[in-house]
Amino acid sequence: MATFGRYEILGKLGEGAMGVVYRARDTAIGRVVALKMLSAELGAEDELHARFRREAEAIGRLSHPNIVTVYDLGESEGQLYMAMELLEGDDLRALIERRVDIPLADRVRILVQICEAIAYAHSRGVVHRDIKPANIVVTSAARVKILDFGLARVATRATITRKGMILGTPDYMAPEQAMGKAVDRRSDVFSSGSVFYEFLTGEKPFKGKTLHAVLFQIIQEEPDPVLTLNPELPTRLAALVHRMLVKDPEKRYQSMDEVGRDLQDIHVALRRSRSRSVLPQPVPPGGEEVRARVREHVIRGRGHFEAGRAEAAAEAMTEALVLDPGCEDAAEVLWVMLKSRHAGRAEPAPLDPATEERVQALLARAAPGTPETQARGALAELALIAPDDGRLVELLRERSTKG
């Protein structure tokens, strides 16, 4: 079995521009982790080195159930590595592209958890700056996890910059970010609003055919009304998303806490009305009697689920959520049932023409046999603008083999 430092490598989870992620076991304590190793090709590139360390620093300041946990950061055998919580689940990109039919109450519950995670990061002085569907995972236990703080702005520390480049994913960045201005927590509000828009409608709010067209739309144009794309959504929810997408930071939601409170009200109303209304619903009596009824519904629902009676299980769990909209056990079973009806992963969305042209040019500049200084600069830029492109992964593997 291969080893890296004190970690026993169990298998590869994925490979991208920043390096390789392995399933590994920490031999000191027996914990299985996701071991992220910075590519040796990029290790000498100061900016990517800083980004890797920035991600660990940002997450290291945070301890929240909806933010991925970093256990260890270090350098071994000349390579930077980061040992993180191992996640099992799907990112929002996969759920959107597969058009998974997620009930509205469950969608809003996911949005609430995203708000809670980002609001917590803001409270600790961390602005994410790269919120996008691929950085949000819904685990098999129906819990949201926010990933990739590699571009995070940490209070009192300088941000990562690159001359002539806008950092962040263009499709979801805030207008002030697209114009190269200072960002703050309200920029994350806008980016989250773009993600929410796509998660609820299946369409990006800004979908120009080129990078410049997308940036122009973000800065100057309003997205299509949410209700035009999904007329079945409640007006109250659509209005919330549009308020997050206001161009002027002073006029949009001022915090993710504020967004989360409004979404939580919608979520509770949907649960208590069995998804028939987002208007405030009568609050059922509390106390031990109600908690006992919730437990009974959950136990009965699990029994139905384990026996393969999906419809009866869903009915029992729905009743539990009517009484207690925050019942995690019921939400988890409903999510597992939903996922069992959907299988397979979508292919990554194609790059826009302008980005594709730039990627091809950079791949040529970094081809084996090109000057090392030129290649490293091209690889570093590719890692920022097309981190999931399979051609970059293959190029890194080829260069490593020939080196």
N, C-alpha and C positions, 0 to 999 in steps of 0.2 A: 504494500500500500504506500503510495507516494505521501511525502510529508512536506510541510513548509513551516519552518520554525517549530512551534509546539502544536501545530495543527495537522491533523491527519486528513488528507484529501479523500472525500468519499465519491465525488463526481462533479461534473461541470453543470452549472445551472444556466449560464449564459455568457455571451462574449460581446463586448461593444467597444466603442472607441476608447473609453477610459481604461479598458483592461478586461480581465476575466473575473467572473464570479463563480465560486465553487461552493458546493455543499461540503462542509468540513466539520471535524470534531475537535474541540479543544481538549487535548489529552490531559490537561491539568485538572479539569473539573468534569469532563465528560459531556459538555454541552455541545449540541449540534448547532452550527451557525452558518450564515452566508458570508463567505470570505471573499472580499473584493480586493483585487490586487491591481495596482496601477501598472499599465503596460510598460515593459522595459524600454520600448521605443519612445515613450513619452516621459519617462522618469526624469530626464535631464531638462525638460522644458519647464522653465520656472513657473509659467502661468498655470499649466496643468497641475504641476506639483502643488502650487498654492491652492488651486481649486479643490484638489483632493483633501488637503489638510483643512480647508475651510469647511467642507462638508462635515468632517468629523468634529471640528470645533463647534459648529453651529448645533449639530445634534447632541453633542456632549453637554450643552447648556440646557437641554430640554429633557424632561421626563414626563411623558404623557401617553396614555393608552392608545392614542390615535397617531402617534409619531414613531417611526421605526427607531429601535434602540441600537445604539452603537456600544459594543462591549469592550472593544480593544482597538487601538491604533498603534502602529509601529512600523519598523523597517527591519527586514530580514533578507539576507542574501542579496542586498542591494536594491530591494523592491519595497515600496510603500504598500502597506496593506491595512484593511479595515475589517474587523469582524463585527457583523451586524446580526440582528434578529432575523431568523429564517422565516420567511412568509410563504404561506400556501394560499393562493387565491388568484384573482384576476384584476388587472388594472382597468380603469374606466375606459381607456382606449379600446381594449378588447371588447368590453361590454357594449360600447357604442357601435363599433364596427360590426359586431355580430347581431346588432339590433335585438338584444335580449329583452324580452317583454317583462319588464320589472314593474310591478304595481306601483301606483303613484305614492302611496304611503311609504313604501320601502325606498323609493327614490329620495323622497324628502328626508327620510331618516339618514340616508347616506350623506346628503347635503348638510344636515345638522352636525354630523360628526366631523365633516371637513371644516366647518366653521369653528367648532370647538378646538380642533388641533391648531389651526392657523391663529386663532385668537390667543391661544396659550403661547405660541411662539412669539407673537407680538408683545405679549406681556413680559417676555424675557429678553426683549430687545432684538429679536431676530425677525427680519423681513425676508421671506423666501425668494421672491423675484423670478421664479420660474415655475409657477403653478400651471400644470397642464394635465390632461387625462392620464398620460403615461406615468406621472409621478404620484398617482393616487391609486392605491390597491385596496380592494375589498377582499378580506380574507375569507377562508372557508367557514369561519365562525361569524361572518357578517359584520366584522369590525373594520372600519376604515384605517388605513395607515398611510401617512404622508411620507414621501421619499425624496431623495436627491436635493439636499441643501447645498449643492456645490456652488451655486451662484448667490447664496444667501448673503445679505448685508447684516453684519453683526455690529451692534451698537459699539461705538468708540473705536472701531477698527476700520481700516481702509477697505474699500470694495475692490473686487477683481475687475480690471478693465483691460481692453485690448484695443490698440489704436486702429481706428477706422471700422470698428465692429460694434454692433449693438448686441449686448449679451441678454440672453433670454430667448424663449420660443416666440417668434413673431406673431403667430396666430392668436396668442392669448395675452400679450403684453399690454400694459396700460398706455394711454396716449402720451403721458409724460415720460414713460420709459422709452417709447418709440422715438421721441424727440431728443433723447439723450439727457433729459433733465433728472433732477434728484428724485428718488423714489422713497416712499414710506409705506406704512401699513395700508393706506388707501389704494396704493398700486396693486397690492395683493387682493384687495376687495374687487377691483376691476377684473383682474385675471381670473379670480374665482367665479365672477359673474359670467365670463366668457365660457368657462368650463360648465357651469350650471346650465347656461343657454344650450350648449351642445348636448349635454346629458338629458335634457328635457325635450329637445326638439329633434335630435339626430343630425342637426346641421350646425356648422361653425357660424358664429355671428359675423365674422369677417373672412370672406373666402375669395379674395382676388386671385387671379391666375399667376401673378408674379409676386415676389417679395415686396417690391415697391408698391404694387396695387394694394396688398394687405395693409402695409403701414399707412398708406394714404387713407384707406377706409377707417382704420382705427383712429386716426387723428381727426378726420373730417366728416365721415359719414355715419349715419345711424344704422344699426342692423335692422333687418326685417322684423316686424313685430312677432313676438313669441307666439301669439295666438293665431297668426297667419299660418305658421308652420305646424302648430299643434293646437287646434281649436278646442280640444277637450280639456286642456289645462285650466285650472281655476284662474280667474282674472287676478285675484289677490297674489297668486304665486308669480304670474307673468309680470305684474307691476314690480314685484320685489326684484326680479332679475334685471329688469330695465333700469331700476334705480341704481343697481350695482354698476351698470354700464354707462353711467353719465360721464361725459368727457371731462368736465371740470371736477377735480378732486374735492373741491369745497362743497359741491352739490350732490355728490354721490353718498352712499352710506359711509359713515366716518370710521366704522370699525367692524370687524367680523363678529364681535360680540353682539352688536346691534342686529346684524343680519341673522345670526344664530337664534336670537330671541324670537324674531318674527317667524323664522322657519319652524322653530319648535312649537309655536302656537298653531301653525298650519298642520304640523305633524300630529299633534294631540287631537285636533279637531277631526282629522281624517281617520284616526284610529277609533275615536269614540263614536263617530258616525258611520263606521264601517265603509269608509271612503266615499260617502255620499255628499259630504259638505266640508268646507274649510272654515265655516263660521264657528264661533265659540259654542261649545256644547256644554250641557249641564254636567257638573262635576259629580260623579257617583260618590256615595258615602265611602269613607275610608275605614280604617280599623282592621283588626285581626280577621274579622269575618270575611271582608273583601280579599285580603291577602290569601286566606285559605281557599277561597273560590278560584283565585288566579292559579294557585298551586294545583288545584284539582284539574283545571282546564289543561295546564301544561302536562301533567302526568298522563291524563287521558290522551292528549294529543300525541305525546311521545309513543304511547302504546299503539295508537293507530298507525303512526309513521313507521314504527318497527315492524308492524304486521303488513305493511304495504297498502294501507287504506289511506291514500293521499287526500282524498276529498274530506274525509272525516277528520283527519289530522289538521288540515287547513282550517276547518270550521272551529275546532277546539282552540287552536292557537289564536285565531281571530278574536274569539270571545275573551281570551286572556288579555289581549291587547286593548280591547274595549274598556276593560276594567283598569288596566295598568298599561298605558301607551309606552312606558319605558321598560317593559318586560323583555330582558335580553334573551332569555331562554326561548320564548315564543318567536321572537324575531329571527333567532338563529335557525330554528327548525324550518320556518317558512323560507329562509334563504337557501338552505340546503335542498329543500324540495324544488325550489325554483331552478337552482343550478343543475339538478339531476335531469331537468327537461331540456337542457341546452348543453351541447358539447362542441369541442373544436375551438380553435383560435383563428382570428382573422389575420391576414397578412398586413404588414405595416402600410399605411397610406402612402401613395407615391409623392415624391417631392415636387414642388412647383417648378415650372420650367427654369426660372432664374437660378434657383438653388441647385437644380440638377446640373445646369451648365457650370456653375462654380465648383460643384463637387467633382465633376469630371476633370476640370482643369487642375484641381488640387491633387486628385489621384495620379494624374500624369506627373506632376511635380514631385510626388513622393514615391514614384515607381522605383523598384530595385535598380541600382546603378546610378541614380542621381546623387548629386553632392549631399553629404550628410546634413549640413546646415539648412539647405533648401528643403530637404525631406522632412526634417523635424518641424520646421515652421508650418509646412503644409499639413502634416499629420495633426498638429496642435489645432489648427483652424478647423479641420475636418471633425475633430473630436467635439468641437463646440457647435457646429452648424448641422452635422448629420451623424450624431453619436450611435444611432441604431442601424446605419446602413451596412448591409452585409458585405459590400465591396471593400469597405474600410477594414472590417474584421479580417477578411481574406488577405488584404494587403499587409496588415500587421503580422499575420501568421507567416506570410511568404518572406517578409523582411527578416523576421526572427529566425526562420529556418536557414536563410542564406547567410545570416550574420554568424 
